[in-house]
Amino acid sequence: MRIDKRLAVPVVVTAVIAGYALPAGSAPAAAAPAVRGIHTSAQVVTLITGDRVAVRTDAQGRQFVVRHAATDRAAYTTVRQGAELYVFPKAALPYLGVSLDTSLFDVSALIRDGNGDRVPVRLSLAAGTAPTAPGVTVTGSPNATTRDGYVAATDAAAFGAALTVQARRDLAAGVPADRRLFGGVGMVRYAGRGPAPVIRPNFPMFTLRVNAVGVDGAPLQHGVLGLINVDDGRKAISIGAVVNGEARASVPAGHYAAVVESIDLDAGGNFVPRVVTRDFEVTAANTITMDVREATTKVGFTLPRPAVQNEVGLVWQRTDAETGVLLSWEATGTGDLFVAPAPAGGVGRTDYVTSGSFSSPAGSADSYGFDLHQPSTHDIPAVQQTRITLDSLATVREAFANDKRQDALIARFTWEPWQFFTSANSPEIPFPLRNTEYVSAMPGQEHQVLVQANIDIESFGSFMTNSRHVLTPGQRLSEEWWRGPIKPGFPVVTAGSTVDPFCLACRSGDVISLSMFPETDSAPDHFGFLDVDSDGVTSTSRLRLRTGDTVVADEQDISGGDFTVPAGPATYTLVYDQTRIAPWFVTAPVSHTEWTFRSDTSATRTVPDNLRCVTDENCSALSLPDTTYHLNGSLLNTMAPGAASMDLTIRRTPGGRPAPLSRVTVSLSFDGGHRFVPAVAVPLGHDRFRVLWVNPRQEGPVTLKVRAADTAGTAIDQTIEGAYVISAGIL
């Protein structure tokens, strides 16, 4: 433990507006525009174990959870209890309720309390001991056996590593009854506000006793329990610990579903989860038995190519019959995973699915992986070994570009029709990379990928993602990520997407709504946000909207908003300047984009029915031109001296009636923007162009300038500094 004499730490609270993050205290006044910021709405917390969890809610209210492990062979139990989200690293399970407070892993509470980068704790020490709690900084000692302090994000991995070592040792030798950590820590409690208060109706309450039996037939020494009233989840829903074979709860009468998970250790040091569920009714004080020995069904996949298992997992979800309150339980394991077969619940809804992630063995000639899901069911089947054939999968040829040779993160999400939240691990993978991913293509499943360009623990901004889409068996497609030049823009919803597109540039009455994203790449449906400012990171923007001499908006660090404009027709100019500088980026540090367009008061709806408007439904699209670039260079966003080419598409924001293009020019500067050399833009039809030029011999960054206009006078003028780098030796 380290002593820190600082007793007060400032906390930055973030308010979320319309899916975008806005610093608290800077929310606009009523007369000001509703703005959309340049930083992601994802909330990032670092657990006491060093595992990083990012939570993001999309425009449809669905929640993504991205886990970045602090240790090798990490596995998790992720629980959505109503609106509360818990993420339990498997190494914590033997100690829950005895020496580790379950609130330490309440991600929702950590976000609410503003404790994303440090976890306040109170340690209870066994009398006469002098334990060492790795990663804990002590700030006070109320008495001889109590220590107050915190675990900072930068130190949490040390706590998690020590906990994992002890968990493996204790599971191998037999977990001691007192569950003391690190030689004498009797309890680690969360010192923040904790879970949100639960308000329940004033019903007669009964004591429910859960007797839990372990794999050896003796009382289960450790486990975690989930419980929900499936008549009405508002009456009772909870997470608790099984300690020495027992858990208790006070509940009203009704129908219930329960789940218990425990872990063992295999010979390879992997935590092996065992999950058992049960439905039952409470009419008076009651005792039920949950027997882990019933968890005999092994979740697994037989693959058509050699592969190494990353993890297998299951999701068991119970939704009540009355209000839609749910308990969603996800268990993953890096080794085996066992579950007890069970019929579908008789009250409310039961949903169940299993998954597996696999990668090509070390030394393989090519990189490939499997992202698999078994068909969703309402019961828990007795047989869960699935033989996979290539023709049942979609094949995605992937290329991951990056400005540097560095580790990055990939998270792959699959949504079942009944899921409102999903989670994924994000392993560290060296970029650039070419990979083939074989993906399950079940009816109703939706898929989404998130790619972060770095693994920096302080930043979750530099990610790129796409819209949810469906895949079909036997489908073959290609997808590139982070192919430059990176620039701000308006992404589109592509074929196969299941998301109704938004009107990203539209007018309702006399309000112009703009929803630009700070980062887009060579795929038209990809979009991302900027990193949060920190040491070595600068992320800024300035958005200006004017008509004639009237300045409608002049705002810092936003990429959109709802802006009230003068009534009637007028010509507008939108100017957006952006800076994105970080240690993991080389290209596109600065960009300048200027749009010119005509707009009039919109009193009726003119956009297609499937296009969603941000403000009033009586909206009309502005049809702003946007660029999609594809540099025909390396995956390091470099190009060699000599003949060079780029594919350019001039797209329009969706929903309008774009006029034909009248002019497209491309030029490049090899001297920092002092002199520009024109390139040749060869029309390919459908507003696509092949751009040709010659790179000089000197190495270094190149500035790109593109201008395009249509016959209606709508135009774009975009300049990207350092759009790519000329390099003779890196291809």
C-alpha positions in Angstrom: 0.0 0.0 0.0 1.1 3.5 -0.8 0.4 6.6 1.4 -1.1 9.6 -0.3 -1.6 12.8 1.8 -4.0 14.3 -0.8 -7.5 13.9 0.7 -9.5 15.6 -2.0 -9.6 14.7 -5.6 -11.5 16.7 -8.2 -14.0 14.6 -10.3 -15.2 15.4 -13.7 -18.9 14.5 -14.3 -20.2 14.0 -17.8 -23.8 14.6 -18.8 -25.0 12.8 -21.9 -27.2 14.6 -24.4 -28.8 12.8 -27.3 -26.1 10.2 -27.3 -23.2 12.7 -27.2 -21.1 13.7 -24.2 -21.2 17.2 -23.0 -19.2 18.3 -19.9 -21.5 19.1 -17.0 -21.8 22.7 -16.2 -21.4 23.7 -19.9 -24.8 22.6 -20.9 -26.4 25.2 -23.1 -29.0 27.7 -21.9 -32.5 27.3 -23.2 -32.0 29.8 -26.1 -28.7 28.2 -27.1 -28.4 25.4 -29.7 -28.5 21.8 -28.6 -25.0 20.8 -29.5 -23.3 17.4 -30.2 -19.8 17.0 -29.0 -16.6 15.6 -30.6 -16.0 13.0 -27.9 -17.7 9.7 -27.6 -20.7 9.2 -25.2 -19.0 6.0 -24.0 -18.4 6.0 -20.2 -15.1 4.2 -19.2 -14.3 2.9 -15.8 -11.4 0.9 -14.5 -12.4 -1.8 -12.0 -10.4 -2.4 -8.9 -8.8 -5.3 -10.7 -7.5 -3.2 -13.6 -10.0 -4.5 -16.1 -11.3 -1.6 -18.2 -15.0 -1.5 -19.0 -16.5 0.9 -21.6 -20.3 1.4 -21.8 -22.0 3.1 -24.7 -25.7 3.5 -25.4 -26.8 4.0 -29.0 -29.6 6.1 -30.4 -32.0 3.1 -30.1 -31.3 2.7 -26.4 -29.2 -0.5 -26.8 -26.2 -0.7 -24.6 -22.7 -1.9 -25.6 -20.2 -3.1 -23.0 -16.6 -3.5 -24.0 -14.2 -5.3 -21.6 -10.5 -4.8 -21.9 -8.7 -7.4 -19.7 -5.9 -6.5 -17.4 -4.5 -10.1 -17.2 -4.1 -13.1 -19.5 -6.9 -15.6 -19.7 -9.4 -13.2 -18.2 -13.0 -14.2 -18.0 -16.1 -12.4 -16.7 -19.6 -12.7 -15.4 -21.5 -9.7 -16.7 -24.9 -9.0 -15.3 -27.6 -6.6 -16.2 -30.0 -6.3 -13.2 -32.7 -4.0 -14.4 -30.8 -0.8 -15.3 -27.8 -1.7 -13.1 -24.7 -3.2 -14.8 -22.2 -5.4 -13.0 -19.0 -6.8 -14.4 -17.3 -9.5 -12.2 -13.8 -10.8 -13.1 -13.8 -14.5 -12.5 -10.9 -14.1 -10.0 -13.2 -12.1 -7.7 -16.0 -14.7 -7.5 -14.5 -16.8 -4.6 -14.4 -13.7 -2.4 -17.7 -11.9 -3.1 -19.7 -11.1 0.0 -16.9 -12.1 2.3 -13.7 -10.1 1.5 -14.9 -8.2 -1.7 -17.9 -6.0 -1.7 -20.1 -6.7 -4.8 -20.5 -2.9 -5.2 -16.9 -2.7 -6.3 -18.0 -4.2 -9.6 -21.2 -2.1 -10.0 -20.2 -0.4 -13.2 -23.3 1.8 -13.2 -22.5 3.1 -9.7 -18.9 3.8 -10.7 -20.1 5.9 -13.6 -22.8 7.7 -11.6 -20.3 8.5 -8.8 -17.7 9.8 -11.3 -15.2 7.2 -10.2 -14.1 6.0 -13.6 -10.4 6.5 -13.0 -10.1 5.6 -9.3 -12.2 3.4 -7.0 -12.5 4.7 -3.4 -12.2 1.8 -0.9 -12.3 1.1 2.8 -10.2 -1.8 4.0 -10.9 -3.9 7.1 -7.8 -5.5 8.4 -7.5 -8.6 10.6 -6.2 -7.7 14.0 -2.5 -8.3 14.4 -1.8 -8.5 10.7 0.2 -6.1 8.4 -1.1 -7.0 5.0 0.1 -5.6 1.7 -2.7 -4.5 -0.6 -1.1 -4.1 -4.0 -2.4 -1.0 -5.9 -4.1 0.6 -2.9 -3.2 4.1 -2.0 -4.0 4.8 1.7 -5.4 8.3 2.5 -6.5 7.7 6.1 -6.7 5.4 9.1 -9.9 5.8 11.1 -8.7 3.1 13.6 -6.1 0.4 14.0 -7.9 -2.1 11.7 -9.4 0.2 9.1 -7.8 2.0 6.1 -9.4 4.4 3.7 -8.0 5.0 0.3 -8.4 4.4 -3.4 -7.2 2.3 -6.3 -6.2 4.4 -9.2 -6.6 3.2 -12.8 -2.8 3.2 -13.2 -2.4 0.9 -10.2 -5.4 -1.3 -10.4 -3.7 -4.0 -12.6 -1.4 -4.7 -9.6 -4.4 -5.4 -7.4 -6.0 -7.6 -10.1 -2.8 -9.5 -10.7 -2.3 -10.3 -7.0 -6.0 -11.3 -6.7 -5.7 -13.6 -9.7 -2.6 -15.3 -8.2 -4.4 -15.8 -4.9 -7.6 -17.0 -6.5 -5.8 -19.7 -8.5 -3.8 -20.7 -5.4 -6.9 -20.9 -3.2 -9.0 -22.7 -5.8 -6.3 -25.3 -6.2 -5.8 -25.8 -2.4 -9.3 -25.1 -1.2 -10.6 -21.6 -0.5 -10.1 -20.8 3.2 -13.3 -20.0 5.1 -12.2 -16.5 6.1 -11.3 -15.5 2.5 -8.7 -13.1 3.7 -6.8 -11.3 0.9 -3.1 -10.7 0.8 -2.4 -12.0 4.2 -4.8 -10.0 6.3 -7.3 -7.9 4.4 -10.7 -9.1 5.8 -12.9 -6.9 3.6 -12.5 -4.4 0.7 -15.6 -2.2 0.5 -16.6 0.3 -2.1 -16.5 3.8 -0.4 -18.6 5.6 -3.0 -22.4 6.0 -3.0 -22.9 2.6 -4.5 -26.0 1.1 -6.2 -29.0 3.2 -6.9 -31.7 3.0 -4.2 -34.4 0.4 -5.0 -38.0 1.4 -4.3 -40.3 -1.6 -3.8 -44.0 -1.8 -3.0 -45.0 -2.5 0.6 -45.8 -6.2 0.2 -45.7 -8.8 2.9 -42.1 -10.2 2.8 -40.9 -13.8 3.3 -37.4 -15.2 3.9 -36.0 -17.1 1.0 -33.1 -19.4 1.8 -31.0 -20.7 -1.1 -29.0 -23.8 -0.2 -26.2 -24.2 -2.8 -24.4 -27.5 -3.3 -20.9 -27.7 -4.9 -19.5 -30.2 -7.4 -18.2 -32.3 -4.5 -21.7 -32.6 -2.9 -20.7 -30.4 0.0 -22.1 -26.9 0.6 -20.9 -24.6 -2.1 -18.2 -22.4 -0.5 -18.4 -19.5 -3.0 -20.6 -18.4 -5.8 -22.8 -15.5 -7.1 -26.6 -15.5 -7.1 -29.0 -13.6 -9.3 -32.7 -13.5 -8.4 -35.8 -11.9 -10.2 -39.5 -11.9 -9.6 -40.8 -12.9 -13.0 -44.3 -11.7 -12.3 -43.0 -8.1 -11.8 -39.3 -7.5 -11.6 -40.0 -4.2 -9.7 -41.0 -6.3 -6.7 -37.7 -8.1 -6.4 -34.4 -8.3 -8.3 -31.0 -8.7 -6.8 -27.4 -9.8 -7.0 -25.9 -11.5 -4.0 -23.1 -13.9 -2.9 -23.3 -17.5 -1.9 -21.2 -18.0 1.2 -20.5 -21.3 2.8 -23.4 -23.0 1.0 -26.1 -20.4 1.6 -27.6 -17.2 0.5 -30.7 -15.4 1.9 -33.1 -12.8 0.6 -36.3 -11.2 1.8 -38.9 -11.3 -1.0 -42.7 -10.9 -1.6 -44.8 -13.8 -2.8 -44.7 -14.6 -6.4 -42.9 -16.6 -9.2 -39.2 -16.4 -9.3 -36.1 -17.4 -11.4 -32.7 -17.8 -9.9 -29.2 -18.4 -11.2 -26.1 -19.5 -9.4 -22.6 -19.5 -10.8 -19.5 -20.9 -9.3 -16.0 -21.5 -10.6 -13.4 -24.2 -10.5 -9.8 -24.3 -11.8 -8.6 -26.6 -14.6 -5.0 -27.9 -15.0 -4.1 -25.0 -17.4 -5.0 -22.4 -14.8 -8.3 -21.4 -16.5 -11.3 -20.5 -14.4 -14.1 -23.0 -15.2 -17.6 -21.6 -14.7 -20.6 -23.8 -13.7 -24.1 -22.3 -14.1 -27.4 -23.6 -12.8 -30.8 -22.0 -13.0 -34.2 -22.7 -11.4 -37.8 -21.4 -11.4 -39.9 -21.6 -8.3 -42.8 -20.0 -6.4 -42.7 -18.2 -3.1 -46.0 -18.3 -1.0 -44.4 -18.3 2.4 -40.9 -18.6 4.0 -39.2 -21.0 1.6 -35.9 -23.0 1.1 -34.7 -24.0 -2.4 -31.6 -26.0 -3.4 -29.3 -25.0 -6.3 -27.0 -27.9 -7.1 -24.0 -27.1 -9.2 -23.5 -30.9 -9.9 -26.4 -30.5 -12.3 -24.2 -28.3 -14.5 -23.0 -31.2 -16.7 -23.6 -29.8 -20.2 -20.4 -28.5 -21.8 -20.7 -25.5 -24.2 -18.5 -26.1 -27.2 -17.9 -25.9 -31.0 -16.3 -28.2 -33.5 -14.6 -26.1 -36.2 -13.8 -26.7 -39.8 -10.2 -25.2 -39.4 -7.7 -25.6 -36.7 -8.2 -22.8 -34.1 -7.3 -21.7 -30.6 -10.2 -21.0 -28.2 -10.2 -17.4 -26.9 -13.4 -17.9 -24.9 -16.8 -19.5 -24.8 -19.8 -17.9 -23.2 -23.5 -18.1 -22.5 -26.3 -15.5 -22.0 -29.3 -16.5 -19.9 -31.9 -13.7 -19.7 -35.2 -13.7 -17.8 -37.8 -10.9 -18.5 -40.7 -10.4 -16.2 -44.3 -10.8 -17.5 -45.5 -7.4 -16.4 -43.1 -4.6 -17.1 -40.2 -5.9 -19.2 -37.7 -5.7 -16.3 -34.9 -8.2 -17.0 -32.1 -10.0 -15.4 -29.4 -10.8 -18.0 -26.6 -13.1 -17.0 -23.5 -13.6 -19.2 -20.8 -16.1 -18.1 -17.6 -16.5 -20.1 -14.6 -18.8 -19.7 -11.3 -19.2 -21.4 -11.4 -23.0 -20.8 -14.5 -25.2 -20.3 -17.9 -23.8 -19.4 -20.7 -26.0 -18.0 -24.4 -25.3 -17.6 -27.4 -27.2 -16.2 -30.1 -28.1 -18.8 -33.4 -26.5 -17.9 -36.9 -26.0 -19.5 -38.1 -22.5 -20.4 -39.6 -20.7 -17.5 -43.4 -20.9 -17.1 -43.8 -17.2 -16.2 -42.3 -14.3 -18.1 -39.8 -14.9 -20.9 -36.6 -17.0 -21.0 -33.9 -16.5 -23.6 -30.7 -18.3 -23.9 -27.7 -18.3 -26.3 -24.1 -19.5 -26.4 -21.1 -18.2 -28.1 -17.5 -18.9 -28.9 -14.5 -16.9 -30.1 -11.5 -18.6 -31.7 -8.3 -17.5 -33.5 -5.8 -19.1 -35.8 -3.0 -21.0 -34.2 0.4 -19.3 -33.7 2.5 -19.7 -36.8 -0.4 -20.0 -39.2 0.3 -18.8 -42.7 -2.7 -16.5 -42.5 -4.7 -14.8 -39.8 -8.3 -16.0 -39.3 -10.9 -16.2 -36.5 -14.3 -17.6 -35.7 -17.0 -15.4 -34.1 -19.7 -18.0 -33.3 -23.2 -18.2 -31.8 -25.5 -21.2 -31.4 -29.2 -20.7 -32.3 -31.1 -18.8 -29.6 -33.5 -20.9 -27.6 -36.0 -20.4 -24.7 -34.8 -23.5 -22.8 -31.3 -24.5 -21.9 -30.6 -27.6 -24.2 -29.1 -30.8 -22.9 -26.6 -30.9 -25.8 -24.6 -27.8 -26.7 -21.8 -29.1 -28.8 -22.2 -27.5 -32.3 -20.4 -28.7 -35.4 -19.7 -25.7 -37.6 -19.3 -25.8 -41.4 -17.9 -23.0 -43.5 -21.0 -22.8 -45.7 -23.1 -21.9 -42.6 -21.0 -18.9 -41.9 -20.4 -15.5 -43.5 -16.8 -14.9 -44.5 -15.4 -11.4 -43.9 -12.1 -10.4 -45.4 -10.8 -7.7 -43.1 -7.9 -5.2 -43.4 -7.0 -3.1 -40.4 -4.9 -0.1 -41.2 -3.0 1.9 -38.6 -0.6 4.9 -38.7 1.9 2.9 -36.7 2.8 -0.7 -36.0 1.2 -0.9 -32.6 -1.3 -2.9 -30.6 -5.0 -2.1 -31.1 -8.4 -3.4 -29.9 -11.2 -5.2 -31.7 -14.6 -5.9 -30.1 -17.2 -7.9 -32.0 -20.8 -7.7 -31.0 -23.7 -10.0 -31.9 -27.3 -8.9 -31.0 -30.1 -11.4 -30.7 -33.6 -9.9 -31.3 -34.3 -10.0 -27.6 -31.2 -8.3 -26.4 -31.0 -4.7 -25.3 -27.5 -4.9 -24.2 -24.5 -7.0 -25.3 -20.9 -7.2 -24.3 -17.6 -8.2 -25.8 -13.9 -8.6 -24.9 -11.4 -6.5 -26.7 -8.1 -8.4 -27.0 -4.9 -6.6 -27.9 -4.0 -7.3 -31.5 -1.0 -6.0 -33.5 -1.9 -3.7 -36.3 -1.7 -3.4 -39.3 -3.4 -6.7 -40.0 -5.2 -8.7 -42.7 -7.6 -11.2 -41.2 -10.4 -13.5 -42.3 -13.3 -13.7 -39.8 -15.9 -16.5 -40.1 -19.1 -15.2 -38.5 -22.3 -17.0 -37.5 -25.2 -15.9 -39.7 -28.3 -16.9 -37.9 -31.7 -15.4 -38.7 -32.5 -12.4 -36.7 -28.9 -11.9 -35.5 -27.3 -8.4 -35.9 -23.6 -7.8 -36.0 -21.4 -4.8 -35.2 -17.6 -4.3 -34.8 -15.7 -1.7 -32.8 -12.0 -1.1 -33.6 -9.8 1.2 -31.4 -6.6 2.4 -32.9 -4.6 2.0 -29.7 -4.8 0.4 -26.2 -4.2 3.6 -24.2 -6.0 3.2 -20.8 -6.8 6.9 -20.6 -8.6 7.1 -24.0 -11.5 5.4 -25.5 -12.1 8.1 -28.1 -10.1 6.8 -31.1 -12.4 4.1 -32.1 -14.3 3.4 -35.3 -17.5 1.4 -35.5 -20.3 0.6 -38.0 -24.0 0.3 -38.0 -25.6 -3.0 -37.0 -26.2 -5.3 -40.0 -27.3 -8.8 -40.8 -25.2 -11.5 -42.4 -26.4 -14.6 -44.4 -24.8 -18.1 -44.6 -22.3 -18.3 -47.4 -22.0 -14.5 -47.8 -18.6 -13.2 -48.7 -17.6 -9.6 -48.1 -14.6 -7.4 -47.6 -14.2 -4.6 -45.0 -11.4 -2.2 -44.3 -10.9 -0.2 -41.1 -8.9 3.0 -40.4 -7.9 3.2 -44.1 -7.1 6.9 -44.5 -7.2 9.7 -44.9 -9.3 10.0 -41.7 -11.6 13.0 -41.8 -14.9 14.4 -40.4 -18.1 13.4 -42.3 -21.6 12.1 -42.4 -21.7 8.3 -42.4 -24.4 6.4 -44.4 -26.4 3.3 -43.6 -25.3 0.6 -46.1 -27.1 -2.5 -47.5 -27.7 -5.1 -44.9 -28.0 -2.6 -42.0 -30.9 -3.0 -39.6 -30.8 0.5 -38.4 -33.2 3.2 -39.7 -30.9 6.0 -40.9 -31.0 9.5 -39.3 -31.3 12.7 -41.2 -27.8 13.8 -40.5 -28.2 17.2 -42.2 -31.8 18.5 -42.3 -34.1 21.4 -41.6 -37.3 21.3 -39.6 -39.2 24.6 -39.7 -36.4 27.1 -39.1 -34.1 24.7 -37.2 -31.1 23.2 -39.0 -29.9 20.0 -37.4 -26.4 18.7 -38.1 -25.0 15.4 -36.9 -21.4 15.1 -38.2 -18.9 12.6 -36.8 -15.3 13.7 -36.2 -13.8 10.6 -37.7 -14.7 8.5 -40.8 -12.6 6.3 -42.9 -12.7 4.6 -46.3 -15.9 2.6 -45.5 -18.9 4.9 -45.9 -20.8 3.5 -42.8 -17.9 3.7 -40.4 -17.8 6.5 -37.8 -15.9 7.5 -34.7 -15.1 10.2 -32.2 -12.0 12.0 -31.0 -9.8 11.1 -27.9 -10.4 13.1 -24.8 -7.6 15.6 -24.2 -4.8 14.3 -22.0 -1.0 14.3 -21.9 0.2 14.2 -25.5 -3.4 14.3 -26.8 -5.0 17.3 -28.4 -8.6 17.1 -29.7 -10.3 20.3 -30.7 -12.8 21.6 -33.2 -14.6 24.7 -34.2 -17.9 24.8 -36.0 -19.2 27.9 -37.6 -22.6 28.4 -39.5 -23.4 31.7 -41.1 -25.7 33.2 -43.8 -24.6 36.4 -45.2 -23.4 38.6 -42.3 -25.5 36.7 -39.8 -23.5 34.3 -37.6 -25.8 31.5 -36.6 -23.3 29.5 -34.6 -19.6 29.7 -33.6 -18.9 26.9 -31.2 -15.8 25.1 -29.9 -15.4 21.3 -29.6 -18.7 20.3 -31.2 -19.4 18.5 -34.5 -23.1 19.3 -34.8 -26.2 20.6 -33.1 -29.7 22.1 -33.7 -29.4 25.7 -34.8 -32.2 28.2 -35.2 -31.8 30.2 -38.5 -33.7 33.1 -40.1 -37.0 32.2 -41.8 -37.1 31.9 -45.6 -34.6 30.9 -48.3 -30.9 31.8 -48.0 -27.4 30.6 -48.8 -25.4 29.1 -45.9 -21.8 28.4 -45.2 -20.8 25.7 -42.7 -17.1 25.7 -41.7 -15.7 22.9 -39.6 -12.0 22.9 -38.4 -10.6 20.0 -36.5 -7.3 19.0 -34.8 -6.6 15.4 -33.7 -3.1 14.9 -32.3 -2.1 11.8 -30.3 0.9 9.5 -29.9 -0.9 6.8 -31.9 -1.6 9.0 -34.9 0.6 10.2 -37.7 -1.8 11.2 -40.4 -4.6 13.7 -40.7 -3.7 15.9 -37.6 -5.6 18.9 -39.0 -8.5 19.3 -41.4 -10.6 22.1 -42.7 -14.0 21.5 -44.4 -16.3 24.1 -45.8 -19.8 23.5 -47.2 -22.0 25.9 -49.2 -25.7 25.2 -49.5 -29.2 26.7 -50.0 -32.0 26.1 -47.4 -35.5 27.3 -47.0 -38.1 27.0 -44.2 -39.4 23.4 -44.0 -43.1 23.2 -43.1 -43.7 19.7 -44.3 -41.9 16.4 -44.2 -40.1 15.6 -47.5 -37.6 13.0 -46.3 -38.4 9.2 -46.8 -40.5 7.5 -44.2 -37.6 5.4 -42.9 -35.4 8.4 -42.3 -35.5 9.6 -38.7 -35.2 13.3 -38.0 -33.4 14.6 -34.9 -35.9 17.4 -34.3 -39.5 18.0 -35.6 -40.8 15.4 -38.1 -41.6 18.1 -40.6 -38.1 18.0 -41.9 -36.3 18.3 -45.2 -32.8 17.0 -46.0 -30.0 19.4 -47.0 -28.2 16.9 -49.2 -24.7 18.1 -48.2 -21.8 16.6 -50.3 -19.4 14.4 -48.4 -16.2 12.6 -49.4 -15.2 9.0 -49.1 -11.5 8.3 -49.8 -9.6 5.1 -50.4 -5.8 5.6 -50.7 -4.3 2.8 -52.8 -1.2 2.6 -50.5 -0.1 0.6 -47.5 -2.0 -0.3 -44.4 0.3 2.1 -42.6 -1.4 4.9 -44.6 1.8 5.5 -46.5 2.5 5.7 -50.3 5.7 5.1 -52.2 7.3 7.7 -54.5 6.1 7.6 -58.1 2.7 6.9 -59.6 -0.1 7.0 -57.1 -3.9 6.7 -57.1 -6.9 7.1 -54.9 -10.6 6.2 -55.2 -12.9 9.2 -54.4 -16.7 9.1 -54.0 -18.7 12.3 -53.6 -21.7 11.2 -51.5 -24.7 13.2 -50.3 -26.2 13.2 -46.9 -29.3 10.9 -47.1 -32.9 11.9 -47.7 -32.6 14.7 -50.3 -32.7 15.2 -54.0 -29.1 15.9 -55.0 -28.3 17.8 -58.2 -25.7 16.5 -60.7 -22.1 17.3 -59.9 -20.7 20.1 -62.0 -17.1 20.2 -60.8 -14.6 18.0 -58.9 -11.0 19.0 -58.5 -8.2 17.4 -56.5 -4.8 18.8 -55.7 -1.9 17.9 -53.4 0.8 19.8 -51.6 4.2 18.2 -50.9 5.6 21.2 -49.1 3.3 21.8 -46.2 0.5 23.6 -48.1 2.6 26.3 -49.8 2.1 25.1 -53.3 -0.6 22.7 -54.6 -0.2 20.4 -57.6 -3.4 19.4 -59.5 -4.2 15.7 -59.8 -6.3 14.0 -62.5 -9.8 12.9 -61.4 -11.1 10.3 -63.9 -14.9 9.9 -63.7 -16.1 6.3 -63.2 -19.8 7.0 -63.0 -22.2 7.4 -60.1 -20.1 10.2 -58.6 -17.0 8.0 -58.3 -13.6 9.0 -59.5 -10.1 7.5 -59.8 -7.6 10.2 -58.9 -4.1 9.9 -60.4 -0.9 11.8 -59.5 2.8 11.3 -59.0 4.5 11.4 -55.6 7.9 13.1 -55.5 11.0 11.3 -54.2 11.2 13.3 -50.9 9.5 11.6 -48.0 7.1 13.2 -45.6 3.4 14.1 -45.1 1.2 15.2 -47.9 -1.7 17.7 -47.8 -4.8 16.8 -49.8 -7.4 19.3 -51.1 -10.7 18.3 -52.7 -13.4 20.7 -54.1 -16.7 19.5 -55.5 -19.9 21.4 -56.5 -23.2 20.5 -58.1 -25.5 22.4 -60.4 -27.6 23.7 -57.5 -24.7 25.5 -56.0 -24.1 23.1 -53.2 -20.4 22.6 -52.6 -17.7 21.1 -50.4 -14.1 22.3 -50.0 -12.0 20.0 -47.9 -8.3 20.2 -46.9 -6.6 17.4 -44.9 -3.1 18.1 -43.7 -0.9 15.0 -43.6 -3.5 12.9 -45.4 -0.8 10.3 -46.0 2.9 10.0 -45.8 5.3 9.3 -48.6 7.7 6.6 -47.5 10.1 4.6 -49.8 10.7 1.9 -47.3 7.3 1.1 -45.7 4.7 -0.5 -47.9 
